[in-house]
Amino acid sequence: MRAPASGACRHTESVQQHMSGLPRVVVYEPGEDEAAQLSARLAQTGVAVQHRDLQLAVTEQEGETPDIAVVVADTTDERGLGEAADLLQRLVDRNVATLVCGASDKLRWAGGPLVDWVAVDTPLEELAGRLKTLTMYVPLVQRFERELEHMHRLGDQLNRYFSEIDQEMRLAGRLQRDFLPRALPEPPGFEFAVLYRPASWVSGDIYDVFRIDEHHVGIFLADAMGHGVAAGLLTMFLRQALEPKRVVGTEYTVVSPPEVLARLHACLVRQQLPNCQFITAVYAILDTRTGELRVSRGGHPYPFRWRGGDEVEQIQVSGGLLGLPDLDGEFEEARLTLAPGEKVIFFTDGAEEDFLEGAKGRAQLSEVTPALRGWAALPAAALVDAVREHLDHKAGSLHPADDVTLLVVEATGGAAC
């Protein structure tokens, strides 16, 4: 058996080959045979290779990893075949492009995607050609592997980032829900019901039903442009900026719906919101003694009033979008008195296509849908449940395009009315 090259010589060859930019090709041979060593024969064809003794390479726990390996298997020696299989498995585990010469039928189980097989009697020119081809393409494969490894690391980083974002979105959603009423008021003679369905963790919709004083209940519904974190932050700001009454000393005055929206509009304009961010909103005050409902809106879908039967009418009151500095911030007020059994339905534009016929955007001029006519005749809580069930069975319900909020006030009768 020819003595293997010393460690210093192999290291020198490896460094020189690395500096030349060529792949490091190592031939693992079981020993001398009747012909010249394969590595010496390949050298005559111009293929630069290094020689390693196969048995010694197998016994090394950690050896240098070549770029291309040629494993010469001795088909007459079972021990040699076992050593070749062990070495091949190690090369496969390290993703080394390998050319196995001989014993393809006995070593096939240990192969991998980067392993090729040639017969023992393959002409030397063909072996040299295959190695030269590998020499050409292995650097490309290695570069792809490095890029793939980089993409895996980037993917791991993105997974951690998205996991953190998901946790933050959940936290933001819980924080936003803290701004919603925990329970709806229950004034004598009236009933409230609500459906609140964000399109994502954080909603661009917000609502509130609250007592202003002993005899007045405020009803607020707003929709910030879009949905997500930016819209959600804006809705929380809106609720905090809402001023339903003016307090002077020990006295207070209930602020009218047009003035409430005008103040809110002025407050938003002062914030100089970026990207033409705007709000639609509706604000109403219910006098629980008389059943009078005063309503103002700013760019929001018209509320519906149901008086009985299948007739549903829109409460049409003018008012522009909130937060746009070019608009004057003037809002009208509609006044109506709810008789026992009547109800008013407030909603955001996420429900328009279910409530109004025609294309979205022209919905305020369209007729109400037959479905809404049927729902409107139901009691407030049953109405909300019916709409919820409809949305649950609607195509795309798992990934809605917009937030949906529905708020119903119903005059149930009693002493207050």
C-alpha positions as CSV (number, residue, x, y, z in Angstrom):
1,M,0.0,0.0,0.0
2,R,1.3,3.4,-0.9
3,A,2.1,5.6,2.1
4,P,-0.5,8.4,2.4
5,A,0.7,11.9,2.1
6,S,1.6,13.7,5.3
7,G,-0.9,16.0,7.0
8,A,1.4,19.0,6.3
9,C,1.5,18.1,2.5
10,R,-2.3,17.7,2.4
11,H,-2.8,21.0,4.2
12,T,-0.5,22.8,1.8
13,E,-2.3,21.3,-1.2
14,S,-5.7,22.2,0.2
15,V,-4.6,25.8,0.9
16,Q,-3.1,26.1,-2.6
17,Q,-6.3,24.7,-4.2
18,H,-8.5,27.0,-2.1
19,M,-6.5,30.0,-3.1
20,S,-6.8,29.1,-6.7
21,G,-10.6,29.1,-6.4
22,L,-10.9,25.5,-7.6
23,P,-13.0,22.9,-5.8
24,R,-11.0,20.5,-3.7
25,V,-11.2,17.0,-5.3
26,V,-10.2,14.0,-3.1
27,V,-9.9,10.4,-4.3
28,Y,-10.4,7.8,-1.6
29,E,-8.8,4.5,-2.6
30,P,-8.6,1.1,-0.8
31,G,-4.9,0.8,-1.7
32,E,-2.6,-0.3,-4.5
33,D,-3.9,-2.7,-7.1
34,E,-2.6,-4.3,-10.2
35,A,-3.0,-1.0,-12.1
36,A,-1.7,2.5,-11.2
37,Q,-3.6,4.5,-8.6
38,L,-6.7,6.2,-9.9
39,S,-5.6,9.5,-8.6
40,A,-2.3,9.3,-10.5
41,R,-4.1,8.3,-13.7
42,L,-6.5,11.2,-13.3
43,A,-3.6,13.6,-12.9
44,Q,-2.4,12.6,-16.3
45,T,-5.7,13.9,-17.8
46,G,-5.3,17.3,-16.2
47,V,-7.7,16.8,-13.3
48,A,-6.1,18.1,-10.1
49,V,-6.9,15.7,-7.3
50,Q,-5.6,14.6,-3.9
51,H,-5.2,11.1,-2.7
52,R,-6.4,9.7,0.6
53,D,-6.3,6.2,1.9
54,L,-9.9,5.0,2.3
55,Q,-9.3,2.9,5.5
56,L,-7.5,5.8,7.3
57,A,-10.2,8.3,6.2
58,V,-12.8,6.1,7.8
59,T,-11.0,5.8,11.1
60,E,-10.6,9.6,11.4
61,Q,-13.4,11.0,13.6
62,E,-13.2,14.5,12.0
63,G,-11.4,14.9,8.7
64,E,-11.3,17.7,6.2
65,T,-14.4,17.9,4.1
66,P,-13.7,17.9,0.3
67,D,-15.7,19.8,-2.3
68,I,-15.8,16.7,-4.5
69,A,-15.1,13.1,-3.5
70,V,-14.3,10.0,-5.5
71,V,-14.8,6.8,-3.6
72,V,-13.2,3.7,-5.1
73,A,-15.0,0.6,-3.8
74,D,-13.3,-2.8,-3.8
75,T,-16.0,-5.3,-4.7
76,T,-13.9,-8.3,-3.7
77,D,-13.4,-7.2,-0.1
78,E,-16.5,-7.2,2.2
79,R,-14.5,-5.2,4.8
80,G,-13.5,-2.7,2.2
81,L,-17.2,-2.4,1.1
82,G,-18.2,-1.7,4.7
83,E,-15.5,1.0,5.0
84,A,-16.7,2.5,1.7
85,A,-20.3,2.5,2.9
86,D,-19.3,4.3,6.2
87,L,-17.3,6.9,4.3
88,L,-20.1,7.4,1.7
89,Q,-22.6,7.9,4.5
90,R,-20.3,10.5,6.1
91,L,-20.0,12.4,2.8
92,V,-23.7,12.3,2.2
93,D,-24.3,13.7,5.7
94,R,-22.0,16.6,4.8
95,N,-23.6,17.2,1.4
96,V,-20.4,16.5,-0.5
97,A,-20.8,15.8,-4.2
98,T,-19.5,12.2,-4.6
99,L,-18.6,9.9,-7.5
100,V,-18.6,6.2,-6.5
101,C,-16.5,4.0,-8.7
102,G,-17.8,0.4,-8.5
103,A,-20.2,-1.6,-6.2
104,S,-23.2,0.5,-7.1
105,D,-25.5,-2.4,-6.5
106,K,-24.1,-2.9,-2.9
107,L,-23.8,0.7,-1.8
108,R,-26.9,2.2,-3.4
109,W,-28.6,2.3,0.0
110,A,-26.0,4.7,1.4
111,G,-26.3,7.2,-1.5
112,G,-28.0,10.6,-1.7
113,P,-29.0,13.3,-4.2
114,L,-25.4,14.4,-4.7
115,V,-24.0,10.9,-5.4
116,D,-23.3,9.6,-8.9
117,W,-22.3,6.1,-9.8
118,V,-19.9,4.7,-12.4
119,A,-18.7,1.2,-13.2
120,V,-15.2,0.0,-12.4
121,D,-14.3,-0.4,-16.0
122,T,-15.5,3.1,-17.0
123,P,-12.9,4.7,-19.4
124,L,-10.6,7.1,-17.7
125,E,-11.6,9.9,-20.1
126,E,-15.2,9.6,-19.0
127,L,-14.2,9.7,-15.3
128,A,-12.2,12.8,-16.0
129,G,-15.0,14.4,-17.9
130,R,-17.4,13.7,-15.1
131,L,-15.0,15.2,-12.5
132,K,-14.4,18.3,-14.7
133,T,-18.2,18.7,-15.0
134,L,-18.5,18.5,-11.2
135,T,-15.6,20.9,-10.8
136,M,-17.6,23.4,-12.9
137,Y,-20.9,23.0,-11.2
138,V,-20.0,22.3,-7.6
139,P,-19.1,25.9,-6.8
140,L,-22.6,26.9,-8.1
141,V,-24.2,24.2,-5.9
142,Q,-22.2,25.4,-2.9
143,R,-23.2,29.0,-3.6
144,F,-26.9,27.9,-3.8
145,E,-26.4,25.9,-0.5
146,R,-25.0,29.0,1.2
147,E,-27.8,31.1,-0.1
148,L,-30.3,28.4,1.0
149,E,-28.8,28.4,4.4
150,H,-29.0,32.2,4.5
151,M,-32.7,31.9,3.5
152,H,-33.3,29.4,6.3
153,R,-31.7,31.8,8.8
154,L,-33.7,34.6,7.4
155,G,-36.9,32.5,7.6
156,D,-36.2,31.7,11.2
157,Q,-35.8,35.4,11.9
158,L,-39.0,36.2,10.1
159,N,-40.8,33.5,12.0
160,R,-39.6,35.0,15.3
161,Y,-40.5,38.5,14.0
162,F,-44.0,37.5,12.9
163,S,-44.6,35.7,16.2
164,E,-43.7,38.8,18.1
165,I,-46.0,40.9,15.8
166,D,-48.8,38.4,16.3
167,Q,-48.4,38.7,20.1
168,E,-48.3,42.5,19.8
169,M,-51.4,42.5,17.6
170,R,-53.3,40.3,20.1
171,L,-52.3,42.6,22.9
172,A,-53.4,45.6,20.9
173,G,-56.7,43.9,20.2
174,R,-57.2,43.2,23.9
175,L,-56.3,46.8,24.7
176,Q,-58.8,48.1,22.1
177,R,-61.6,45.9,23.5
178,D,-61.0,47.5,26.9
179,F,-62.3,50.7,25.4
180,L,-65.5,49.1,24.4
181,P,-68.4,49.0,26.9
182,R,-68.3,46.0,29.2
183,A,-72.1,46.1,29.5
184,L,-74.8,48.0,27.7
185,P,-77.1,50.4,29.6
186,E,-80.5,49.1,30.4
187,P,-82.8,52.1,30.7
188,P,-86.5,51.4,31.4
189,G,-88.4,51.0,28.1
190,F,-85.4,50.5,25.9
191,E,-83.1,47.7,24.8
192,F,-79.7,47.8,23.2
193,A,-77.9,45.0,21.2
194,V,-74.6,45.0,19.4
195,L,-72.5,42.9,17.0
196,Y,-68.8,43.7,16.8
197,R,-66.7,41.7,14.4
198,P,-63.1,42.9,13.6
199,A,-61.6,41.8,10.3
200,S,-58.3,41.2,12.1
201,W,-56.9,41.4,15.7
202,V,-57.3,45.2,15.7
203,S,-60.4,46.9,14.3
204,G,-61.0,50.2,12.5
205,D,-64.5,50.3,14.1
206,I,-65.4,51.4,17.6
207,Y,-68.7,51.9,19.3
208,D,-70.0,53.0,22.7
209,V,-73.3,53.2,24.4
210,F,-73.1,55.1,27.7
211,R,-75.2,57.1,30.1
212,I,-74.7,60.9,29.9
213,D,-76.9,61.5,32.9
214,E,-79.9,60.0,34.5
215,H,-82.2,60.6,31.5
216,H,-79.8,60.7,28.5
217,V,-77.9,57.8,26.8
218,G,-75.2,58.5,24.3
219,I,-74.8,56.3,21.2
220,F,-71.5,56.5,19.3
221,L,-70.3,54.5,16.3
222,A,-67.1,55.4,14.3
223,D,-65.1,53.8,11.5
224,A,-61.5,54.8,10.8
225,M,-60.2,54.4,7.2
226,G,-58.9,50.9,6.8
227,H,-58.3,48.4,9.6
228,G,-55.3,47.2,11.5
229,V,-53.0,48.9,14.0
230,A,-53.1,52.5,12.6
231,A,-56.9,52.5,12.4
232,G,-57.2,50.8,15.8
233,L,-55.1,53.5,17.5
234,L,-57.2,56.2,15.9
235,T,-60.4,54.7,17.1
236,M,-59.1,54.6,20.7
237,F,-58.1,58.3,20.3
238,L,-61.6,59.0,19.1
239,R,-63.3,57.6,22.1
240,Q,-61.1,59.5,24.5
241,A,-61.7,62.7,22.5
242,L,-65.5,62.4,22.6
243,E,-67.1,65.1,24.9
244,P,-70.8,64.3,25.5
245,K,-71.3,67.0,28.1
246,R,-69.8,70.4,29.1
247,V,-69.1,70.8,32.8
248,V,-68.8,74.3,34.4
249,G,-68.3,74.2,38.1
250,T,-71.1,72.0,39.6
251,E,-73.3,72.4,36.5
252,Y,-73.2,70.6,33.2
253,T,-74.8,70.8,29.8
254,V,-75.5,67.9,27.5
255,V,-73.7,68.7,24.2
256,S,-75.8,68.3,21.1
257,P,-74.9,65.7,18.5
258,P,-73.8,68.3,15.8
259,E,-71.5,70.0,18.3
260,V,-70.0,66.7,19.5
261,L,-69.1,65.8,16.0
262,A,-67.8,69.3,15.2
263,R,-65.5,69.2,18.2
264,L,-64.3,65.8,17.3
265,H,-63.7,66.9,13.7
266,A,-61.7,70.0,15.0
267,C,-59.7,67.8,17.3
268,L,-58.7,65.4,14.5
269,V,-57.8,68.3,12.2
270,R,-55.5,69.7,14.8
271,Q,-53.7,66.3,14.9
272,Q,-52.7,66.8,11.2
273,L,-53.2,63.1,10.4
274,P,-51.0,61.7,7.7
275,N,-52.0,60.2,4.4
276,C,-55.4,61.9,4.4
277,Q,-56.6,59.7,7.2
278,F,-60.3,60.3,7.9
279,I,-63.1,59.0,10.0
280,T,-66.8,58.4,9.5
281,A,-69.0,58.6,12.6
282,V,-72.5,58.8,13.9
283,Y,-73.5,60.2,17.3
284,A,-77.0,60.1,18.8
285,I,-78.6,61.1,22.1
286,L,-81.6,59.1,23.4
287,D,-83.9,60.8,25.9
288,T,-85.2,57.9,27.9
289,R,-88.1,59.9,29.3
290,T,-89.7,60.9,26.0
291,G,-88.1,58.4,23.5
292,E,-86.7,61.3,21.5
293,L,-83.6,60.3,19.5
294,R,-81.3,63.1,18.2
295,V,-79.0,61.9,15.4
296,S,-76.0,63.4,13.6
297,R,-73.6,61.8,11.3
298,G,-70.3,62.6,9.5
299,G,-69.8,60.6,6.3
300,H,-71.2,57.5,7.9
301,P,-73.8,55.2,6.4
302,Y,-77.3,56.4,7.2
303,P,-78.9,54.6,10.1
304,F,-82.2,52.7,9.5
305,R,-85.5,53.2,11.3
306,W,-88.0,50.4,11.5
307,R,-91.6,51.3,12.4
308,G,-93.3,48.0,11.7
309,G,-94.1,45.6,8.9
310,D,-91.4,45.3,6.3
311,E,-90.8,49.0,5.8
312,V,-87.3,50.2,6.7
313,E,-86.4,53.8,6.1
314,Q,-83.0,55.6,6.2
315,I,-82.5,58.5,8.6
316,Q,-80.9,60.9,6.1
317,V,-79.0,63.7,7.8
318,S,-76.0,65.4,6.1
319,G,-72.5,65.7,7.4
320,G,-69.0,65.4,5.9
321,L,-66.1,63.2,6.8
322,L,-64.2,63.9,10.1
323,G,-60.5,64.8,10.1
324,L,-60.2,66.3,6.6
325,P,-59.0,69.9,6.9
326,D,-60.8,71.0,3.7
327,L,-64.2,70.3,5.2
328,D,-66.0,72.9,7.3
329,G,-67.1,70.5,10.0
330,E,-70.8,71.5,10.0
331,F,-73.3,68.7,10.8
332,E,-77.1,68.5,10.7
333,E,-79.3,66.9,13.3
334,A,-82.3,64.7,12.8
335,R,-84.9,64.3,15.6
336,L,-87.3,61.5,15.9
337,T,-89.4,59.9,18.6
338,L,-89.4,56.2,19.0
339,A,-92.8,54.6,19.7
340,P,-93.0,51.2,21.5
341,G,-91.8,48.5,19.1
342,E,-89.8,50.8,16.9
343,K,-86.1,50.4,16.5
344,V,-83.1,52.2,15.0
345,I,-80.2,50.3,13.4
346,F,-76.7,51.8,13.3
347,F,-73.9,50.1,11.4
348,T,-70.5,50.5,9.7
349,D,-69.8,50.1,6.0
350,G,-68.6,46.5,6.5
351,A,-72.3,45.6,6.6
352,E,-73.5,47.7,3.6
353,E,-73.5,44.9,1.1
354,D,-75.8,42.8,3.3
355,F,-78.1,45.7,4.1
356,L,-78.3,47.7,0.9
357,E,-78.8,46.7,-2.8
358,G,-76.3,48.0,-5.3
359,A,-72.6,48.5,-5.5
360,K,-70.7,49.6,-2.4
361,G,-70.1,53.3,-2.6
362,R,-73.5,54.0,-4.0
363,A,-75.2,52.2,-1.2
364,Q,-76.7,55.2,0.5
365,L,-78.8,55.8,-2.5
366,S,-79.9,52.2,-2.8
367,E,-82.9,50.2,-1.6
368,V,-82.6,48.0,1.5
369,T,-82.2,44.3,0.9
370,P,-85.0,41.8,1.5
371,A,-82.8,40.2,4.2
372,L,-82.7,43.4,6.2
373,R,-86.5,43.8,5.9
374,G,-86.8,40.4,7.5
375,W,-84.2,41.0,10.2
376,A,-85.6,44.4,11.1
377,A,-88.8,42.9,12.3
378,L,-87.0,40.8,14.9
379,P,-86.4,41.9,18.5
380,A,-83.0,43.7,19.0
381,A,-81.1,40.7,20.3
382,A,-82.6,38.3,17.8
383,L,-81.8,40.7,15.0
384,V,-78.1,40.8,16.0
385,D,-78.1,37.0,16.3
386,A,-79.6,36.6,12.8
387,V,-77.0,38.9,11.2
388,R,-74.2,37.1,13.1
389,E,-75.4,33.7,11.8
390,H,-75.6,35.1,8.3
391,L,-72.0,36.4,8.5
392,D,-70.8,33.1,9.9
393,H,-72.2,31.2,6.8
394,K,-71.1,33.8,4.3
395,A,-68.4,33.0,1.8
396,G,-65.0,34.3,3.1
397,S,-66.3,34.6,6.6
398,L,-62.9,33.4,8.0
399,H,-61.1,36.3,6.2
400,P,-63.6,39.2,6.0
401,A,-62.6,42.2,3.9
402,D,-63.7,44.8,6.4
403,D,-64.8,45.2,10.0
404,V,-68.5,44.9,10.8
405,T,-70.2,46.7,13.7
406,L,-74.0,46.7,14.2
407,L,-75.8,48.5,17.0
408,V,-79.5,48.3,17.6
409,V,-81.7,50.5,19.9
410,E,-85.3,49.3,20.4
411,A,-88.1,51.0,22.2
412,T,-89.8,48.1,24.1
413,G,-92.5,50.2,25.8
414,G,-93.1,50.7,29.5
415,A,-93.3,53.7,31.8
416,A,-90.5,55.6,30.1
417,C,-92.5,55.7,26.8
